[in-house]
Amino acid sequence: MMDLANANHRFVEGAKARGLSITVEMMESSTRTAEEAAAACQCSVAQIVKSLIFKGANTGTPYLLLISGANHVNQKGIARLLGEELARPDADYVREVTGYAIGGIPPLAHKTDLRTFFDRDLLNFDIIWAAAGTPNSVFAVKPAALCEAAKAEIIDVS
């Protein structure tokens, strides 16, 4: 069982180390899905950041895609960018490389240094919301600040 307070603390400290000052909001309801998070944050689904972990089918390399809650990943397009096919890993692999459970994966401060990609569509908003390490914690942030702190490459995901 994950220590939820520790997960939040680890994330906040990791965000600070990357120069990102954030305030974690603990929601009464779940924020595990983009739809649940949008309802809790009272924003559009498109303003929610989904932190999706993929694994290189040949190399096993973990990749993090930070995408708008309204978008779906074009895996073939991303595979062309990376030079290898992508596979969806299981929950154990995700927890192993990030240190967080699916449904609460933050966009940075992971156990493993991940090559990270940022959905260009998120830049259309003044504020976006992302998971803060647990299934009911989120934080608001300016998209460009998050992209920079995550050391992400901006891409088109769909």
C-alpha positions as CSV (number, residue, x, y, z in Angstrom):
1,M,0.0,0.0,0.0
2,M,1.3,3.4,-0.9
3,D,1.8,6.0,1.8
4,L,-0.3,8.8,0.3
5,A,1.1,11.6,2.4
6,N,4.6,10.5,1.4
7,A,3.7,10.4,-2.2
8,N,2.5,14.0,-2.1
9,H,5.5,15.1,-0.2
10,R,7.9,13.4,-2.6
11,F,6.2,15.0,-5.5
12,V,6.2,18.5,-3.9
13,E,9.9,18.2,-3.1
14,G,10.7,17.0,-6.6
15,A,8.7,19.9,-8.1
16,K,10.6,22.4,-6.0
17,A,13.9,20.9,-7.1
18,R,12.8,21.5,-10.7
19,G,12.0,25.2,-9.9
20,L,8.2,24.6,-9.9
21,S,6.3,26.2,-7.0
22,I,2.9,24.5,-6.7
23,T,0.1,24.0,-4.2
24,V,-1.4,20.6,-3.9
25,E,-5.1,20.4,-3.5
26,M,-6.6,17.3,-1.9
27,M,-10.0,16.6,-3.4
28,E,-12.9,14.9,-1.7
29,S,-13.6,12.8,-4.8
30,S,-11.4,10.8,-7.0
31,T,-9.2,12.4,-9.7
32,R,-8.0,9.1,-11.1
33,T,-9.5,9.8,-14.6
34,A,-9.4,12.9,-16.7
35,E,-13.2,13.2,-16.4
36,E,-13.2,12.8,-12.6
37,A,-10.3,15.3,-12.3
38,A,-12.1,17.9,-14.6
39,A,-15.3,17.6,-12.5
40,A,-13.3,18.0,-9.2
41,C,-11.3,20.9,-10.6
42,Q,-14.3,22.5,-12.3
43,C,-12.5,22.8,-15.6
44,S,-12.7,21.2,-19.1
45,V,-11.3,17.7,-19.6
46,A,-8.9,19.3,-22.1
47,Q,-7.2,21.2,-19.2
48,I,-6.4,18.0,-17.4
49,V,-2.9,16.5,-17.9
50,K,-2.9,12.8,-18.3
51,S,0.5,11.3,-17.4
52,L,0.8,8.2,-19.5
53,I,3.7,5.8,-19.3
54,F,4.7,3.7,-22.3
55,K,7.5,1.3,-22.8
56,G,9.6,0.8,-25.9
57,A,8.7,-2.6,-27.3
58,N,12.3,-3.3,-28.3
59,T,14.4,-1.5,-25.7
60,G,12.1,-1.5,-22.7
61,T,12.8,2.2,-22.2
62,P,10.1,4.0,-20.3
63,Y,8.6,7.1,-21.9
64,L,6.2,9.6,-20.3
65,L,3.6,11.4,-22.4
66,L,1.9,14.4,-20.8
67,I,-1.3,14.8,-22.8
68,S,-4.5,16.7,-22.7
69,G,-7.4,14.8,-21.1
70,A,-9.3,15.3,-24.3
71,N,-6.7,13.7,-26.6
72,H,-5.8,10.2,-27.4
73,V,-2.2,9.1,-28.3
74,N,-1.4,8.2,-31.8
75,Q,1.0,5.4,-30.9
76,K,2.2,4.8,-34.4
77,G,3.1,8.5,-34.8
78,I,4.9,8.5,-31.4
79,A,6.7,5.3,-32.4
80,R,8.0,7.0,-35.6
81,L,9.3,9.8,-33.5
82,L,11.1,7.4,-31.1
83,G,12.2,4.9,-33.7
84,E,10.6,2.0,-31.9
85,E,7.1,0.6,-31.3
86,L,5.4,1.3,-28.0
87,A,3.8,-1.1,-25.6
88,R,1.4,-0.3,-22.7
89,P,3.1,-1.6,-19.5
90,D,1.3,-3.1,-16.6
91,A,0.7,-1.4,-13.3
92,D,3.7,-2.9,-11.6
93,Y,6.1,-1.6,-14.3
94,V,4.5,1.9,-14.0
95,R,4.9,1.9,-10.2
96,E,8.5,0.6,-10.5
97,V,9.6,3.4,-12.9
98,T,7.6,6.3,-11.5
99,G,7.2,5.5,-7.8
100,Y,3.5,6.2,-8.1
101,A,0.3,4.2,-8.8
102,I,-1.7,4.7,-12.0
103,G,-4.4,7.4,-11.4
104,G,-2.0,9.6,-9.4
105,I,1.1,9.8,-11.5
106,P,2.4,13.3,-11.5
107,P,4.1,14.9,-14.5
108,L,7.6,14.9,-12.9
109,A,9.5,13.8,-9.8
110,H,9.7,10.1,-10.7
111,K,11.9,7.3,-9.4
112,T,13.4,7.0,-12.8
113,D,14.5,9.8,-15.1
114,L,12.0,9.6,-18.0
115,R,12.2,11.0,-21.5
116,T,9.1,13.2,-21.4
117,F,6.8,14.5,-24.2
118,F,4.3,17.4,-23.8
119,D,1.1,17.6,-25.8
120,R,1.2,20.9,-27.7
121,D,-2.6,21.3,-27.2
122,L,-2.0,21.9,-23.4
123,L,-0.3,25.2,-24.4
124,N,-3.7,26.6,-25.4
125,F,-4.7,27.1,-21.8
126,D,-3.7,29.7,-19.2
127,I,-3.9,27.0,-16.4
128,I,-3.9,23.2,-16.6
129,W,-4.3,20.6,-13.8
130,A,-2.2,17.5,-13.1
131,A,-2.0,14.7,-10.6
132,A,0.1,15.3,-7.5
133,G,1.1,11.8,-6.6
134,T,-2.2,10.3,-5.3
135,P,-5.6,9.4,-6.8
136,N,-7.3,12.5,-5.2
137,S,-4.6,15.2,-5.3
138,V,-4.0,17.7,-8.1
139,F,-2.3,21.0,-8.7
140,A,-2.8,23.9,-11.1
141,V,0.1,25.2,-13.2
142,K,0.8,27.3,-16.2
143,P,1.5,24.9,-19.2
144,A,4.8,26.4,-20.2
145,A,6.1,26.2,-16.6
146,L,5.2,22.6,-16.4
147,C,6.7,21.7,-19.7
148,E,10.0,23.4,-18.7
149,A,10.1,21.8,-15.3
150,A,9.4,18.4,-16.7
151,K,12.2,18.9,-19.3
152,A,9.6,17.8,-21.9
153,E,9.7,17.9,-25.7
154,I,6.6,19.5,-27.2
155,I,4.9,17.2,-29.7
156,D,1.5,16.7,-31.4
157,V,0.1,13.5,-29.9
158,S,-3.0,12.8,-32.1
